[in-house]
Amino acid sequence: MARNEDQEEVEDEEEEEEQQREILGERDPEEQGMRAEEIIPTWSQQLSLRGVVASLIIGVIYSIIVMKLNLTTGLVPTLNVSAALLAFVFLRTWTRILHSAGIASSPFTRQENTVIQTCAVACYSVAVGGGFGSYLLGLNKKTYEQAGEDTEGNAPGSYKEPGIGWMTGFLFVVSFVGLLALVPLRKIMIIDYKLAYPSGTATAVLINGFHTPRGDKIARKQVRGFSKFFAFSFIWSFFQWFYAGGDVCGFSQFPTFGLRAWKKSFFFDFSMTYVGAGMICSHLVNVSLLIGAVLSWGIMWPLIKDLKGDWYPSDIPESSMRSLQGYKVFISIALILGDGLYSFAKILVCTAKSFHDRRKERKTKTDEGEDFPSEELQRNHLFMKESIPVWLALAGYVAFALGSVVFIPLMFSEVKWYYVVAAYLLAPALSFCNAYGAGLTDMNMAYNYGKAALFILAAWAGPSHGVVAGLVGCGLIKSVVSISADLMHDFKTGHLTLTSPRSMLLSQAVGTAIGCVVAPLTFFLFYRAFDVGNPNGAFKAPYALIYRNMAILGVEGFSALPENCLKLCYGFFGFAIAANVGRDVLPGAYGRWVPLPMAMAVPFLVGGSFAIDMCVGSMVVFVWNWVDRKVAGVMVPAVASGLICGDGLWTLPSSLLALAKINPPICMKFLPS
């Protein structure tokens, strides 16, 4: 009996090893001829009309989802893997329908799958990083009023209401510069230094796995799981809508742990979006969110509220930045800045050290000679075969930068042309640092570079123009630095799936152009239908207020803080540094339990309900792994994506109903007996 069990274990291990070789494109020596027979499509064949249509559909769906996440909590999980899955589903279904109808169509290849995934991700990335929940929304009048009209650094009239026209123009002007900043360095990053880019590598492994016989079977299971939970999530959201006919009504306000806990934002709100997001995010992120919620809404805010009249004036509303709201916002900022500053310094040190080590290693290998496996040689050859002219990349960067220098001062009179010139002179170096760090750690630090630009430009522009100049400057730097890192992730995916870098760059450009149109339209779907920015509503958009107050802090200094708030900010800033040091210094068994300050900061403003949803998602994954780890590893991303997409897609009809003034017929509310 024991021998049979051992034999089964050995067979399982051999099967897993074979599957990994097949997914990664590595074959046994006798199978190498099969790889040679694979016909790689040219870069123009990898781009197709059906691919653009599929990318558009996926990009619109995911833009709606991430916009909802942006405007509720600001926490958006990585959806690249599910985008690759949806791309596979769309095209495989399309080709099979045509085949059943007797219509010939070109085969669906891993290269086309990669291009579609890249285009779709580029599309919804504009909604994620376009500032609709942070720096652009921080310019509107509602956020200006929440920051305190009497605040010294918050200059009168320093706001600009959202508009489809100027937002679309702004995105077109700033989004394309980042596509060209690092194109000349792609060989250095991908081939010479062999940077890992974990997200890009994971996406490539997934796509390669889909296009193998065994991967096709796994994909069919994932598609079935995705479809079932997509339908469940959509129908459940539709059902909940009938009971949400008023303020604080419906299942989203269900007092799961009692009314006292509900008043402090501790309840399960039945949001499948956040349950799915919790299944994708790590357990540490979800536990950190819960710790932040308990610390803030369970302990700190009630204690500070009891000190009303001592720690802040009793005659001003709690929504004022001079009262309890000020403590919430600035302590969140202290946590975010502490975590970001440490991560920023750590990434720079790791980048400098790794860059130096790799240069020495590269020189040694050049002197001694370097052997590459045949698979690696084939990938490198295809990656460099269809070159992108350096002069074209440089000319494009200069042209788009000049466009920004001309048009951004016309959109925002507070932003002088030389601010834009300074930003774009620094951007390539910052982009390289960020892209290199992302290749090592998978951490995109673009927001930290953007925050640095925000403080510098806010102080440079002075009290009258500093807030607007800081927020816009943040957007300029953040867009270039983030998109450059995203493109390198895509180049890594293309390198591993034997996809042309030229088709990758063009698909990224097409996706970005689509996103520049889709993202503002998606934003206005929410902005017109819901009360975006209301601190007591569902769409709080917490980062808009955080970013505006960062700009005010850059202009005014610490005088913007309420009394005693500075001491708490110092404490939480130090805690963020200490937590990061502890996670890096302590042994792995202990360090991995240290909470993440960046995740802890989110519930300080938003509340604890979504943290409970995320922890429910974590609990589902934990139990599933305990019951059947093998199935869970395959099905969790598909099920989570189904839950997120179903609930997110219901947002579209619910927004249209709200715009048409059609309200839910029932208000389900809970009151004390």
Secondary structure, DSSP 8 states (H G I E B T S, - for coil): -HHHHHHHHHHHHHHHHHHHHHHHT---GGGHHHHHH-----HHHHS-HHHHHHHHHHHHHHHHHHHHHHHHT------HHHHHHHHHHHHHHHHHHHHHTT-------HHHHHHHHHHHHHHHHHHHHSSTTTTTGGGSHHHHHHT-TT-TTS-TT------HHHHHHHHHHHHTHHHHHSGGGHHIIIIIS----HHHHHHHHHHHHHTSHHHHHHHHHHHHHHHHHHHHHHHHHHHHHTTB-STT-SGGG--TT-HHHHHTT-S----HHHHHHHHHS-HHHHHHHHHHHIIIIIIIHHHHHHTBTTTB-TTS-TTSTTTHHHHHHHHHHHHHHHHHHHHHHHHHHHHHHHHHHHHHHHHHHHHH-----HHHHHHHHHHHHS---HHHHHHHHHHHHHHHHHHHHHH-TTS-HHHHHHHHHHHHHHHHHHHHHHHHH----HHHHHHHHHHHHHHHH-TTTHHHHHHHHHHHHHHHHHHHHHHHHHHHHHHHTT--HHHHHHHHHHHHHHHHHHHHHHHHHHHHHS-TT-TTSS---HHHHHHHHHHHHHHHGGGGS-TTHHHHHHHHHHHHHHHHHHHHHS-HHHHTTS--HHHHHHHHHH-SHHHHHHHHHHHHHHHHHHH-HHHHHHHHHHHHHHHHHHHHHHHHHHHHHHHTT---S-B------
